[in-house]
Amino acid sequence: MWTDLTRSIHPALVTWPGDPSPTITPQARIEAGDSCNTSLLQFPSHLGTHLDAPFHFVQDGKRLHEIDLDKLIGPARVVDCSEARGRISRADLERVNLNGATRVLLRTACSNWLNKSEFRSDFVALDPDAAEYLVEREVGLVGIDYLSIEPFGCEGHRVHHVLLGNEVVVVEGLDLSGLPEGDVEFICLPLKIRDGDGSPCRAVARPL
C-alpha cells in the first residue's frame, strides 16, 4: 500500500519567512451558474512538499525540466534521525547503513511540525560535512521533513551548494511520520516547469 508523503496545499500551510501564503481563488463555479469549477492557484515554487532543482542555488545547474526522472523514482532508504537535535552530522550518518542507497530520506522529530501554520526556525537539518558525506556515497536524492535541508540563517548556504552543486536533488517538506526505517519504493514528481528552480511535488512511498 502506498503512503502519501505530501503536504496538502491550502492557505494556512506554513511557508518560509518572506514567502507569501498560497491562495486558491475560484474563477468559475457551478453553483454560480458556470458550466464547471476552475480556480487560480498562486504560490511560491518552494512551498510545502517541494523539490529543489540544482538551479535553485547553482546558476548553471540543471533546471527543473532537465532533471532525470530516474533520480525521482526508485528505491530509497528511510533513516531515523529522530534523536538528532539541531544538525545531523557526518558521524550520525556514518553510523547508519547506507550501502547501496542512492536515495536517502531523513526522518527527524520535525515531521509533524508542518501541520501547524507557524514557522519554526529550530528545525533539524544537515551539517555541511554530512552533505559532503552523502555526495561521497554517490547519493542522488536527499529528502527531509521540514522546509529546508540546511539550518535556518546559514550564511553561504553551503549544504545546498554541496548537494545541488553535485546534482543531488533535494526534496523538502516531506511527511515521513508514517514511514518505518528501512527501504521503500519512492516516487516524487514535480511540475514540469521550464527553467524552474523548484516546484511543489507529489511524493509517495511503499515498502519494498
Sequence and secondary structure as in RCSB ss.txt:
>XXXX:A:sequence
MWTDLTRSIHPALVTWPGDPSPTITPQARIEAGDSCNTSLLQFPSHLGTHLDAPFHFVQDGKRLHEIDLDKLIGP
ARVVDCSEARGRISRADLERVNLNGATRVLLRTACSNWLNKSEFRSDFVALDPDAAEYLVEREVGLVGIDYLSIE
PFGCEGHRVHHVLLGNEVVVVEGLDLSGLPEGDVEFICLPLKIRDGDGSPCRAVARPL
>XXXX:A:secstr
  EE      TTS   TTS   EEEEEE GGGT SS EEEEE  SS SSEEE GGGT TTS  GGGS GGGTEEE
EEEEE TT  SEE HHHHHTS  TT SEEEEE TTTTGGGSSS  S   EE HHHHHHHHHTT  EEEESSS SS
 TT GGGHHHHHHHHTT EEEES   TT  SEEEEEEEEE   TT SEEEEEEEEEE 
